[in-house]
Amino acid sequence: KELLKGDDDGAPRDDDDGEMDVRKVIYCSRTHTQLSQFMNEVRRTDWGKDLKAVALASRKSTCILPKVANLGSAVRVNAACLDLQKKKPDAASDAPSASKQAKSTNGCPYMDEDKRLDLRDSVLAEVTDIEDVVSRGRASGACPYYASRSAVRPAQLVTLPYTSLVHKGTREALGVSLKGNIVVIDEAHNLIEAINNVHSATLTESAAAMLTSLFADYLERFGTRLSPKNASQLKQVLVLIKALPVFIANV
């Protein structure tokens, strides 16, 4: 409890928007199941009753809009979510009583500001795991992902997977700062593998061959419409792609 009081002088941090940002314990594990088990154990303790905690997860794990959640890959879910936020509210929505959700500021019917803040307060009122947050989001019509993000600053305990911790972009998007906070890593022997996975990409020989075919077809079909500079750059990319299958075969 002493460690959670705030900065070195014991004072919580007050950000530009006036919302208090307290010192927190950031607990990381490999899977959401492990994080849920940890939250359940915290909930059983005496000090857990007064603890402000939030479980963080990706859009893929928390989205409750069927047409986005069913896209499958995390990349596609992230892109669809961001695209929806650029659109104006649409009454023809997958959300129940969408016509009543006039306060949604974009194309996602679950982005009602008041409902999001209510869900945030509900999350902070008692220790919950990510499944609880998603269930409450569905019941209240509020986005679990953004409600959890907005609960980070006042939370004393934050749980998230390795991948969200070690990837700077993801960490910053979630509003998680390591400075002045306490990081606890469960099964830390898996950390190096997690870092390698986050900052690596897999390209198979068949995928490289397919890229060669697609780029060649594109150049043949649209090459005359490209500017000389763009055509030259595309040809350079094609040369590189053609070399990839040879390189992979010889590795």
KEMARVEX-687654 format. One record per residue (C-alpha): x, y, z; residue in three letters; residue number from 1. Coordinates in steps of 0.001 Angstrom, whole numbers. Each point is the difference from the previous one (the first is absolute). Example, Ala and Ser with C-alpha at 12.3 -4.5 7.8 and 13.67 -1.06 7.14 Angstrom:
<sites>
+---------+---------+---------+---------+-----+
:       X :       Y :       Z : residuo : num :
+---------+---------+---------+---------+-----+
:   12300 :   -4500 :    7800 :     ALA :   1 :
:    1370 :    3440 :    -660 :     SER :   2 :
+---------+---------+---------+---------+-----+
</sites>
This chain:
<sites>
+---------+---------+---------+---------+-----+
:       X :       Y :       Z : residuo : num :
+---------+---------+---------+---------+-----+
:       0 :       0 :       0 :     LYS :   1 :
:    2872 :    2368 :     709 :     GLU :   2 :
:    1337 :    -569 :   -3522 :     LEU :   3 :
:   -3340 :    1005 :   -1515 :     LEU :   4 :
:    -237 :    3412 :    1644 :     LYS :   5 :
:    1337 :    1905 :   -2991 :     GLY :   6 :
:    3256 :    1570 :   -1163 :     ASP :   7 :
:    3173 :      69 :    2056 :     ASP :   8 :
:   -1467 :    2840 :    2072 :     ASP :   9 :
:   -3166 :   -2003 :     642 :     GLY :  10 :
:   -2202 :    2225 :   -2195 :     ALA :  11 :
:   -2140 :   -1419 :   -2817 :     PRO :  12 :
:     599 :    1405 :   -3482 :     ARG :  13 :
:   -2568 :    2367 :   -1464 :     ASP :  14 :
:     -26 :     -37 :   -3826 :     ASP :  15 :
:    -897 :    2856 :   -2323 :     ASP :  16 :
:   -3637 :   -1034 :    -270 :     ASP :  17 :
:    -410 :      65 :    3780 :     GLY :  18 :
:    -394 :   -3766 :     419 :     GLU :  19 :
:    2127 :   -1412 :    2796 :     MET :  20 :
:    2719 :   -2477 :    -959 :     ASP :  21 :
:    1142 :   -2050 :    2981 :     VAL :  22 :
:    2988 :   -2271 :     411 :     ARG :  23 :
:    -993 :   -3497 :    -980 :     LYS :  24 :
:    1101 :   -3618 :     -96 :     VAL :  25 :
:      77 :   -1279 :   -3583 :     ILE :  26 :
:    -394 :   -3782 :      22 :     TYR :  27 :
:     771 :   -1903 :   -3196 :     CYS :  28 :
:    -454 :   -3602 :    -983 :     SER :  29 :
:      37 :   -2020 :   -3195 :     ARG :  30 :
:   -3720 :    -715 :    -473 :     THR :  31 :
:   -3335 :    1585 :     886 :     HIS :  32 :
:    -921 :   -3186 :    1877 :     THR :  33 :
:    2959 :     454 :    2335 :     GLN :  34 :
:    -883 :    3655 :     500 :     LEU :  35 :
:   -3607 :    -924 :     807 :     SER :  36 :
:    1201 :   -2539 :    2576 :     GLN :  37 :
:    2186 :    2684 :    1580 :     PHE :  38 :
:   -2910 :    2471 :     169 :     MET :  39 :
:   -2191 :   -2648 :    1619 :     ASN :  40 :
:    2648 :    -541 :    2687 :     GLU :  41 :
:     313 :    3754 :     582 :     VAL :  42 :
:   -3774 :     226 :     353 :     ARG :  43 :
:     118 :   -2520 :    2856 :     ARG :  44 :
:    2439 :    2029 :    2103 :     THR :  45 :
:   -1012 :    2567 :    2634 :     ASP :  46 :
:    1939 :    2846 :   -1638 :     TRP :  47 :
:   -1469 :    -909 :   -3373 :     GLY :  48 :
:   -3383 :    1291 :    1166 :     LYS :  49 :
:    1218 :    3603 :     -26 :     ASP :  50 :
:    2374 :    -319 :   -2951 :     LEU :  51 :
:    -592 :    1820 :   -3279 :     LYS :  52 :
:    1025 :   -2448 :   -2707 :     ALA :  53 :
:    -460 :    -378 :   -3733 :     VAL :  54 :
:     705 :   -2858 :   -2404 :     ALA :  55 :
:    1170 :    1069 :   -3452 :     LEU :  56 :
:    -298 :   -1951 :   -3234 :     ALA :  57 :
:      49 :     594 :   -3740 :     SER :  58 :
:   -2920 :    1145 :   -2120 :     ARG :  59 :
:    -181 :   -3541 :   -1362 :     LYS :  60 :
:    -661 :   -1348 :    3505 :     SER :  61 :
:   -2445 :    2715 :    1069 :     THR :  62 :
:   -1973 :    1186 :   -3049 :     CYS :  63 :
:   -3749 :    -565 :     377 :     ILE :  64 :
:   -1070 :    1216 :   -3446 :     LEU :  65 :
:    -625 :   -3259 :   -1931 :     PRO :  66 :
:     942 :    1246 :   -3473 :     LYS :  67 :
:    3410 :    1081 :    1357 :     VAL :  68 :
:     603 :   -2715 :    2598 :     ALA :  69 :
:    -650 :   -2733 :   -2591 :     ASN :  70 :
:    2739 :    1240 :   -2351 :     LEU :  71 :
:    2435 :   -2403 :    1649 :     GLY :  72 :
:    3486 :    1474 :     -92 :     SER :  73 :
:    1107 :    2713 :    2421 :     ALA :  74 :
:    1255 :    2158 :   -2878 :     VAL :  75 :
:   -3380 :       1 :   -1743 :     ARG :  76 :
:   -1889 :     643 :    3255 :     VAL :  77 :
:    2263 :    2949 :     858 :     ASN :  78 :
:    -368 :    1480 :   -3482 :     ALA :  79 :
:   -3800 :    -397 :     -34 :     ALA :  80 :
:    -307 :    1564 :    3464 :     CYS :  81 :
:    2043 :    3038 :    -998 :     LEU :  82 :
:   -1893 :     351 :   -3285 :     ASP :  83 :
:   -3333 :      -8 :    1847 :     LEU :  84 :
:    1178 :    2829 :    2224 :     GLN :  85 :
:     536 :    2178 :   -3075 :     LYS :  86 :
:   -3608 :    -470 :   -1105 :     LYS :  87 :
:   -3126 :    1810 :    1149 :     LYS :  88 :
:   -2556 :   -1826 :    2196 :     PRO :  89 :
:   -2229 :   -2344 :   -1955 :     ASP :  90 :
:   -3433 :   -1037 :    1208 :     ALA :  91 :
:     296 :   -3266 :   -1939 :     ALA :  92 :
:    2178 :   -1717 :    2566 :     SER :  93 :
:     637 :   -3407 :    1522 :     ASP :  94 :
:    -420 :    1430 :    3486 :     ALA :  95 :
:   -3347 :    -330 :    1820 :     PRO :  96 :
:   -2036 :    3235 :     130 :     SER :  97 :
:    2550 :    1684 :   -2236 :     ALA :  98 :
:   -2402 :    2837 :    -815 :     SER :  99 :
:      19 :     977 :    3677 :     LYS : 100 :
:    3786 :     244 :     125 :     GLN : 101 :
:     132 :    3563 :   -1272 :     ALA : 102 :
:    3085 :     841 :    2060 :     LYS : 103 :
:    2223 :   -2324 :   -2008 :     SER : 104 :
:    2490 :    2339 :   -1665 :     THR : 105 :
:     894 :   -2301 :   -2913 :     ASN : 106 :
:   -1066 :   -3027 :   -2010 :     GLY : 107 :
:     290 :   -2446 :    2905 :     CYS : 108 :
:   -3255 :    -202 :    1995 :     PRO : 109 :
:    1888 :    -988 :    3162 :     TYR : 110 :
:    1979 :    3252 :     283 :     MET : 111 :
:   -2556 :    1885 :    2082 :     ASP : 112 :
:    2153 :    2123 :    2324 :     GLU : 113 :
:   -2290 :    -185 :    3054 :     ASP : 114 :
:    -345 :   -3773 :    -253 :     LYS : 115 :
:    3743 :    -415 :    -446 :     ARG : 116 :
:     674 :    2009 :    3150 :     LEU : 117 :
:   -2635 :   -1962 :    1909 :     ASP : 118 :
:    1666 :   -3246 :   -1050 :     LEU : 119 :
:    3407 :    1397 :    1003 :     ARG : 120 :
:   -1341 :     842 :    3464 :     ASP : 121 :
:   -1539 :   -3454 :     265 :     SER : 122 :
:    3356 :   -1593 :    -840 :     VAL : 123 :
:    1793 :    2053 :    2662 :     LEU : 124 :
:   -2659 :    -621 :    2654 :     ALA : 125 :
:    1046 :   -3640 :     427 :     GLU : 126 :
:    2695 :   -2327 :   -1292 :     VAL : 127 :
:   -1115 :   -1522 :   -3301 :     THR : 128 :
:    1651 :   -2087 :   -2706 :     ASP : 129 :
:    -240 :     703 :   -3710 :     ILE : 130 :
:   -2953 :   -2398 :    -481 :     GLU : 131 :
:   -1969 :    1971 :    2608 :     ASP : 132 :
:     771 :    3275 :   -1764 :     VAL : 133 :
:   -1153 :   -1368 :   -3368 :     VAL : 134 :
:   -3220 :   -1372 :    1544 :     SER : 135 :
:    -757 :    3324 :    1657 :     ARG : 136 :
:     725 :    1811 :   -3248 :     GLY : 137 :
:   -2508 :   -2141 :   -1862 :     ARG : 138 :
:   -2637 :     556 :    2697 :     ALA : 139 :
:     490 :    3765 :     159 :     SER : 140 :
:     726 :     686 :   -3671 :     GLY : 141 :
:    3455 :    1456 :     675 :     ALA : 142 :
:    3333 :    -856 :   -1630 :     CYS : 143 :
:    2055 :   -2189 :    2377 :     PRO : 144 :
:    3284 :     859 :   -1732 :     TYR : 145 :
:    -244 :    3766 :     388 :     TYR : 146 :
:   -1637 :    -229 :    3429 :     ALA : 147 :
:    2966 :   -2067 :    1232 :     SER : 148 :
:    2472 :    2440 :   -1547 :     ARG : 149 :
:   -1622 :    2933 :    1770 :     SER : 150 :
:     297 :   -1868 :    3330 :     ALA : 151 :
:    3807 :    -260 :    -211 :     VAL : 152 :
:     908 :    3339 :    1587 :     ARG : 153 :
:   -1938 :    -362 :    3275 :     PRO : 154 :
:     710 :   -3750 :     266 :     ALA : 155 :
:    2461 :   -1269 :    2614 :     GLN : 156 :
:     330 :   -3397 :   -1685 :     LEU : 157 :
:     143 :    -575 :   -3754 :     VAL : 158 :
:     224 :   -3433 :   -1589 :     THR : 159 :
:     949 :    -603 :   -3629 :     LEU : 160 :
:    1682 :   -2655 :   -2184 :     PRO : 161 :
:    3736 :     -15 :    -720 :     TYR : 162 :
:    -590 :    1109 :   -3573 :     THR : 163 :
:   -1732 :    3208 :    1087 :     SER : 164 :
:    2807 :     836 :    2413 :     LEU : 165 :
:    3020 :    -573 :   -2237 :     VAL : 166 :
:   -1410 :    1721 :   -3106 :     HIS : 167 :
:     431 :    3744 :     467 :     LYS : 168 :
:   -2773 :    1006 :   -2406 :     GLY : 169 :
:   -2560 :   -2277 :    1657 :     THR : 170 :
:    1080 :    1068 :    3474 :     ARG : 171 :
:    -361 :    3672 :    -858 :     GLU : 172 :
:   -3361 :    -550 :   -1715 :     ALA : 173 :
:   -1298 :   -1589 :    3199 :     LEU : 174 :
:    1269 :    2921 :    2057 :     GLY : 175 :
:    2413 :   -2139 :    2014 :     VAL : 176 :
:    3187 :    1732 :    1159 :     SER : 177 :
:    2871 :   -1874 :    1641 :     LEU : 178 :
:    1539 :    3107 :    1555 :     LYS : 179 :
:    -429 :      83 :    3768 :     GLY : 180 :
:   -2092 :   -3171 :      37 :     ASN : 181 :
:     691 :   -3547 :    1198 :     ILE : 182 :
:     136 :   -2732 :   -2633 :     VAL : 183 :
:    -539 :   -3622 :    1008 :     VAL : 184 :
:     608 :   -2623 :   -2693 :     ILE : 185 :
:   -1409 :   -3481 :     578 :     ASP : 186 :
:    2143 :   -2822 :   -1415 :     GLU : 187 :
:    2644 :    2480 :   -1145 :     ALA : 188 :
:    1988 :   -2754 :   -1721 :     HIS : 189 :
:   -2556 :     344 :   -2850 :     ASN : 190 :
:     708 :    3701 :    -424 :     LEU : 191 :
:    2803 :    -285 :   -2568 :     ILE : 192 :
:   -2153 :   -2231 :   -2205 :     GLU : 193 :
:   -2869 :    2498 :     289 :     ALA : 194 :
:    2265 :    2888 :   -1034 :     ILE : 195 :
:    1298 :   -1980 :   -2977 :     ASN : 196 :
:   -3525 :    -903 :   -1104 :     ASN : 197 :
:   -1281 :    3575 :     239 :     VAL : 198 :
:    2862 :    1429 :   -2031 :     HIS : 199 :
:     195 :   -2800 :   -2581 :     SER : 200 :
:   -1973 :    -980 :   -3077 :     ALA : 201 :
:    -336 :   -3336 :   -1807 :     THR : 202 :
:     186 :    -240 :   -3780 :     LEU : 203 :
:    -344 :   -3411 :   -1590 :     THR : 204 :
:    1426 :    -993 :   -3377 :     GLU : 205 :
:   -3493 :    -439 :   -1447 :     SER : 206 :
:   -1051 :    3460 :    1214 :     ALA : 207 :
:    3112 :    1549 :   -1569 :     ALA : 208 :
:    -791 :   -1735 :   -3305 :     ALA : 209 :
:   -3584 :    1263 :     132 :     MET : 210 :
:    1237 :    3557 :     594 :     LEU : 211 :
:    2188 :    -266 :   -3094 :     THR : 212 :
:   -2975 :   -1037 :   -2102 :     SER : 213 :
:   -2297 :    2717 :    1402 :     LEU : 214 :
:    2522 :    2805 :    -466 :     PHE : 215 :
:     827 :   -1152 :   -3546 :     ALA : 216 :
:   -3698 :    -116 :    -910 :     ASP : 217 :
:    -554 :    3458 :    1487 :     TYR : 218 :
:    2901 :    1481 :   -1969 :     LEU : 219 :
:   -1217 :   -1600 :   -3224 :     GLU : 220 :
:   -3538 :    1285 :     491 :     ARG : 221 :
:     553 :    3473 :    1429 :     PHE : 222 :
:    3627 :     777 :    -885 :     GLY : 223 :
:    -952 :    2458 :   -2747 :     THR : 224 :
:   -2133 :    2002 :    2431 :     ARG : 225 :
:    2814 :     504 :    2510 :     LEU : 226 :
:    2360 :    2937 :       7 :     SER : 227 :
:    3576 :    -860 :   -1055 :     PRO : 228 :
:    1172 :     409 :    3603 :     LYS : 229 :
:   -2691 :   -2291 :    1445 :     ASN : 230 :
:     523 :   -2591 :   -2743 :     ALA : 231 :
:    3739 :     -16 :     684 :     SER : 232 :
:    -519 :    -437 :    3737 :     GLN : 233 :
:   -2485 :   -2810 :    -567 :     LEU : 234 :
:    2466 :   -1787 :   -2285 :     LYS : 235 :
:    2647 :     257 :    2724 :     GLN : 236 :
:   -2404 :   -1596 :    2470 :     VAL : 237 :
:    -726 :   -2755 :   -2524 :     LEU : 238 :
:    3720 :    -752 :    -383 :     VAL : 239 :
:     277 :    -361 :    3773 :     LEU : 240 :
:   -3087 :   -2226 :     214 :     ILE : 241 :
:    1283 :   -2260 :   -2793 :     LYS : 242 :
:    3209 :    -517 :    1970 :     ALA : 243 :
:   -1837 :   -1012 :    3174 :     LEU : 244 :
:   -1005 :   -3573 :   -1045 :     PRO : 245 :
:    3598 :    -676 :   -1062 :     VAL : 246 :
:    1295 :    1325 :    3319 :     PHE : 247 :
:   -2542 :   -1996 :    2030 :     ILE : 248 :
:     775 :   -3204 :   -1927 :     ALA : 249 :
:    3703 :     374 :     792 :     ASN : 250 :
:    -385 :     771 :    3717 :     VAL : 251 :
+---------+---------+---------+---------+-----+
</sites>
